[in-house]
Amino acid sequence: MNEPAQNGLPALKELEEKVRRAVEELRRLRAQRDAAQAEAEKLRAALRERGETSQRLETQLLELETERAQVRGRIEQLVAQIDALTKPES
């Protein structure tokens, strides 16, 4: 009976070592996963922020284009009035 127990001991130690390595690998992979999830969340937040900035800039651009068109119209009216004042009467 002593002989089978001695033969089984190295196998048990080998199994323990494999389990230990598997646990270490699992810890390492979980740490990598957690780091990747944190990085993904940071990137999602940055993307949301850039989307908000982009939307704000688009709105501002539309407002400025509208304002420019209004200013152009007013300047054209002023130029027309000046032209009317400077034309010699016929």
Secondary structure, DSSP 8 states (H G I E B T S, - for coil): -HHHHHHHHHHHHHHHHHHHHHHHHHHHHHHHHHHHHHHHHHHHHHHHHHHHHHHHHHHHHHHHHHHHHHHHHHHHHHHHHHHHHHS---
